[in-house]
Structure formats: C-alpha cells, structure tokens
C-alpha cells in the first residue's frame, strides 16, 4: 500500500469569532505622537468554534479522505470542552501530540468588520510546550508522505523542521501569524530545508524584509514558494517557475476565517497523491472556496466528489483522484 499519511503540526485552538458591522479603521484613535492608540469595537454577534491551524487543516483533509496525524501541545480543556472527541469523530484523523492537564489550550479571538478588516488576538497557552514533542523515533519517510509545519510555538517549529530534514520527510514551512518571531538566522536555516515555503502577501513581504532579500533571492534559497493573495488567488513558484492560480468561485462568501487553511489542506492532499504541483495548488483553491461559504473554519461540508465537480467547473479540466 502506498504511504499517503500527512502530518499536520500547528496550533489547536478555540476560536471566538465576532462580527463588527462598521469599519474598524474608523474606531482607531491615536495620541499626537502616534505612540499610543485605542481601538474599541462592539461586535454584534459571537460564535465559539473549534479552530487552530492543525485542527482546521485536518478537518478539511478528513473530508477529502486523507490519513492525518495532528501534532501540537494542548491543555486539559482540549478534553473537557470537547475538542478531543471532535477530532476522534473525524475520519482517519488521530491526535498524536501532548495533553497538559495543568494548562489551557490556545485561544483565538477574531473580529471581522464590514470592510473585510480582521483583528486577531491569540493566547498560546499550552502551545509553548511544543518543544517537548519530538518527531524523531516515531516517524520516518516510510511512514509519512508529507508534513506541514504551521503556526505554533516558533522554537518547536524550528525543532520539527530540523528533525524532518534529518528524517528525509518533506514539509511545508508555513510561519503564518508567528512570522514576526522568526529571526533572519532562523529563516535562513529553515527555508532551504522546507519542500515549500508558504505565506500570504504580508507574511512573505515580512520574510523578505527580515532577511533583506528580494523575491528572486528567496527563490534562490528555495525555488518552491507560494504566496496566497486572498480574493486575487495565489502566486505559486515551483522550481522557480511562476504559476498564477486563480481563486475558485464560491457559491457565497459568509466568512473568510480558515480559507488559508483550506488552501493548505487541498495542497497537501494533492502533494500526498503525487499530483503535479499546479494541480495541487488548484485543489487548494477549490477547498478554500468551500471554507468561505460558512461561518467558522470547521463548519463547511464537502466531499471528494464535490471537490472534483467544482474543480472541473472552474478549471475546465478533468481531475482523477
């Protein structure tokens, strides 16, 4: 049997998603020296949902029928508030991280406004103990097809990247919201070891600024770079060759939260299936389109058949999975 197991390393968190009907830019006040600011909003609704990068990616991969292992550190509320039971309900998904009974899991507070601005406050909780987890001795290139190192505790992300590199397991480096924590030296070490480095426009520009690199210099360091651009699609480089991947048109747009994680799930699924890079990126676009059609990052419903159907409709190409 061909090994297609995907490891997803990254945060498990409880998301509290709120909607503000106005424009947050209009509520910011600063002092005369622009050294202090105040932002006060009064959201009109609040939804608690299961989230975190690894939870979101794994949920989407489960819908695709992938075999997935989740690795991160969580607190006792992972059990008490039902996240463990939820993951156990996912098809072919297992939690393979650590539960710390004396701590809380990560929590993310998200406010979306009517102008598509987003305010995020993230409390890491037990996630800071991620360095206690090692992938050496438990996994190998014979048992894991591909891994994703998504936002988590940055020292843990570095440790996992070095261990996967030693094991010969290809991995995506996805620093996301913790990009500011990576020093130029850390980036110079981890990016060449990754199979693909992925981030949105802001995150990739931050990486370039930190390293004092141009995009061409970054591509010399790693020729496989993906820059996601929200509604503008994604700019994907494979072996230095640029591919423009358009968005896949959703039936409606209800909530953008988790769309990036949907893209990563589709991408990982395609790569685990040994599909061409461009097709794997297109799959990411398709899965992301389903995510935005519902509130929260883990409430969308789709099947492999519906993914194939929407892929064909948008890219006018037959897809066999």
C-alpha positions in Angstrom: 0.0 0.0 0.0 1.3 3.4 -1.0 2.0 5.6 2.1 -0.1 8.8 1.9 -0.1 9.8 5.6 0.0 13.6 6.2 1.3 15.0 9.5 -0.1 18.4 10.4 1.9 20.3 13.1 0.4 23.5 14.3 -1.9 25.1 16.9 -5.1 23.6 18.2 -7.3 26.4 19.5 -10.7 27.5 20.4 -11.8 30.4 18.1 -14.2 33.1 19.3 -15.3 34.8 16.0 -17.2 38.2 16.2 -18.6 40.4 13.6 -18.4 44.2 13.7 -20.8 45.9 11.3 -18.7 49.1 10.9 -15.2 49.8 9.8 -12.5 49.2 12.4 -10.2 51.8 10.8 -12.8 54.5 11.8 -12.7 53.4 15.5 -8.9 53.8 16.0 -7.7 56.8 17.9 -4.1 57.8 18.5 -2.2 60.4 20.5 -0.5 63.3 18.9 2.8 61.4 18.6 1.2 58.3 17.2 2.9 56.3 20.1 -0.3 55.1 21.7 -3.6 54.0 20.2 -7.0 52.9 21.3 -9.3 50.6 19.4 -12.8 49.9 20.7 -15.4 47.9 18.8 -18.8 46.5 19.8 -19.4 43.3 17.8 -23.0 42.3 17.2 -22.5 38.6 17.4 -20.1 36.0 18.7 -19.5 32.4 17.7 -17.3 29.9 19.5 -15.8 27.3 17.3 -13.1 24.7 17.1 -10.0 26.1 15.3 -6.2 26.4 15.2 -4.2 25.7 12.1 -3.7 22.0 12.6 -7.3 21.4 13.6 -8.6 23.4 10.6 -6.3 21.7 8.1 -7.0 18.2 9.5 -10.8 18.8 9.3 -10.6 19.7 5.6 -8.2 16.7 4.9 -10.7 14.4 6.7 -13.4 15.5 4.3 -11.1 14.6 1.5 -10.5 11.1 2.9 -6.8 11.7 3.8 -5.0 9.9 6.6 -3.8 12.5 9.1 -1.9 12.9 12.3 -2.1 16.1 14.4 0.9 17.1 16.5 0.9 20.0 19.0 0.6 20.7 22.7 -2.8 21.3 24.3 -4.4 21.8 27.7 -6.9 19.9 29.7 -9.8 21.9 28.1 -8.9 20.0 24.9 -10.6 17.1 26.6 -13.1 18.9 28.8 -14.6 21.2 26.1 -15.0 18.5 23.5 -12.1 19.1 21.0 -10.6 15.7 21.6 -14.0 14.0 21.0 -14.5 16.1 17.9 -11.2 15.1 16.4 -11.9 11.4 17.2 -15.1 11.9 15.1 -13.0 12.9 12.0 -12.4 10.0 9.6 -8.8 8.8 9.5 -7.5 11.6 11.8 -5.6 11.0 15.1 -4.3 13.4 17.7 -0.6 12.5 18.2 0.5 15.4 20.3 0.6 16.0 24.1 -2.1 17.0 26.6 -1.0 19.0 29.6 -3.5 18.7 32.4 -2.2 21.8 34.2 -2.7 24.2 31.3 -5.2 25.7 28.8 -5.3 25.2 25.1 -4.6 28.1 22.8 -7.5 30.6 22.2 -8.0 32.9 19.3 -10.3 36.0 19.4 -11.2 37.2 15.9 -13.2 40.3 14.9 -14.2 40.7 11.2 -15.7 44.1 10.1 -17.8 45.1 7.1 -14.7 46.2 5.1 -13.0 42.8 5.4 -10.6 44.0 8.0 -9.7 41.5 10.7 -8.4 41.9 14.3 -6.8 38.8 15.9 -5.8 38.3 19.5 -4.1 34.9 20.1 -3.3 33.4 23.5 -0.9 30.5 23.2 -1.5 28.6 26.4 0.0 25.0 26.4 1.3 25.6 22.9 4.5 27.0 24.3 5.4 23.4 25.5 5.6 22.2 21.9 9.4 21.8 22.2 8.7 18.8 24.4 7.5 16.9 21.3 9.9 15.2 19.1 9.1 13.5 15.7 12.3 11.5 15.7 11.8 7.9 16.6 8.1 8.0 15.9 8.0 8.8 12.2 10.1 8.3 9.1 9.9 8.9 5.4 8.5 5.4 5.1 5.5 6.2 7.4 4.9 9.9 6.5 4.4 11.1 2.9 4.5 14.9 3.7 4.2 17.2 6.7 3.0 20.7 7.3 4.7 22.9 10.0 2.1 25.6 10.5 1.9 28.4 13.1 2.8 27.1 16.6 5.5 27.9 19.1 8.4 29.1 16.9 11.2 27.2 18.8 9.1 24.0 18.4 8.6 24.7 14.7 12.4 25.0 14.3 12.9 21.8 16.1 10.4 19.9 14.0 11.8 21.3 10.8 15.3 20.2 11.6 14.1 16.7 12.7 12.0 16.2 9.5 15.0 17.3 7.5 17.1 14.7 9.2 14.4 12.1 8.6 14.1 13.0 4.9 10.4 13.8 5.3 9.3 16.7 3.0 7.5 19.5 4.8 5.7 22.8 4.2 7.1 25.7 6.2 4.1 27.9 7.0 5.0 30.5 9.6 1.8 32.4 9.3 0.9 34.6 12.3 4.1 33.8 14.1 6.3 35.1 11.3 7.4 38.1 13.4 9.0 35.7 15.9 11.5 34.3 13.3 14.9 35.9 13.2 16.8 36.2 9.9 19.1 33.5 11.1 16.2 31.1 11.8 14.6 31.8 8.4 18.0 31.2 6.7 18.2 27.9 8.4 14.6 26.6 7.9 13.6 27.9 4.5 16.2 25.9 2.4 15.2 22.7 4.3 11.5 23.0 3.5 10.0 21.5 0.4 7.7 24.5 0.1 7.6 27.8 2.0 4.1 29.3 2.0 2.6 32.5 3.3 0.2 35.4 2.4 1.5 38.6 0.8 2.1 40.3 4.2 4.0 37.3 5.6 6.2 36.8 2.6 7.0 40.5 2.5 7.9 40.4 6.2 10.2 37.5 5.5 11.9 39.4 2.7 12.3 42.5 4.8 13.7 40.5 7.8 16.3 38.8 5.5 16.9 41.9 3.4 16.2 39.7 0.4 14.4 40.2 -2.9 11.9 37.6 -4.1 14.5 36.3 -6.6 17.0 35.9 -3.8 14.4 34.0 -1.8 13.7 31.7 -4.8 17.4 31.0 -5.0 17.2 29.9 -1.4 14.1 27.7 -2.1 12.6 27.6 -5.6 9.2 26.4 -4.3 7.4 29.4 -2.8 3.7 30.0 -2.5 2.2 33.5 -1.9 -1.5 33.4 -1.2 -3.4 36.6 -2.1 -6.9 36.1 -0.8 -9.5 37.0 -3.5 -6.7 37.6 -6.0 -5.7 33.9 -6.0 -2.2 32.7 -5.3 1.3 33.2 -6.9 3.0 29.9 -6.8 6.6 29.2 -7.8 7.7 25.6 -8.5 11.4 25.1 -9.3 11.5 28.9 -9.8 8.8 28.9 -12.4 5.8 31.2 -11.7 2.3 29.9 -11.8 -0.7 32.1 -11.3 -3.5 30.2 -9.6 -6.9 32.0 -9.7 -9.5 31.7 -6.9 -12.2 29.1 -7.3 -15.6 30.8 -7.2 -17.6 30.0 -4.1 -21.4 29.9 -4.2 -21.4 32.6 -1.5 -19.0 34.4 0.9 -20.1 34.1 4.5 -16.8 34.1 6.5 -13.1 34.2 5.3 -11.8 32.6 8.5 -9.9 29.5 7.8 -9.8 29.9 4.0 -6.0 29.8 4.0 -6.0 26.5 6.0 -8.4 25.1 3.4 -5.9 26.0 0.7 -3.2 24.3 2.6 -5.3 21.2 3.0 -6.0 20.9 -0.7 -2.4 21.5 -1.5 -1.2 18.8 1.0 -3.8 16.3 -0.3 -2.6 16.8 -3.9 1.0 16.5 -3.0 0.4 13.4 -1.0 -1.3 11.9 -4.1 1.8 12.8 -6.2 -0.3 15.2 -8.3 1.6 17.8 -10.3 2.3 21.0 -8.3 0.0 23.2 -10.3 -2.9 20.8 -9.8 -2.2 20.5 -6.1 -2.3 24.4 -5.9 -5.6 24.4 -7.8 -7.0 21.9 -5.3 -6.1 24.3 -2.6 -8.1 27.0 -4.3 -11.1 24.6 -4.6 -11.1 23.6 -0.9 -10.7 27.2 0.2 -13.8 28.1 -1.8 -15.9 25.8 0.3 -14.5 27.2 3.6 -15.7 30.7 2.9 -19.3 29.6 2.3 -20.0 29.0 6.0 -19.2 30.6 9.4 -16.1 29.4 11.2 -13.2 27.3 9.9 -14.7 23.9 10.5 -18.4 24.1 9.6 -18.1 23.7 5.8 -19.4 20.4 4.2 -17.9 18.9 1.1 -17.0 15.5 -0.3 -14.3 14.4 -2.7 -16.9 14.2 -5.4 -18.0 17.8 -4.9 -14.3 18.9 -4.9 -13.8 17.2 -8.3 -17.0 18.7 -9.7 -16.1 22.3 -8.7 -12.5 21.8 -9.9 -13.9 20.8 -13.3 -16.3 23.8 -13.4 -13.6 26.3 -12.5 -10.5 25.0 -14.3 -12.2 23.2 -17.2 -10.0 20.2 -16.8 -10.8 16.7 -15.7 -9.4 15.6 -12.3 -8.9 12.0 -11.3 -8.3 11.2 -7.6 
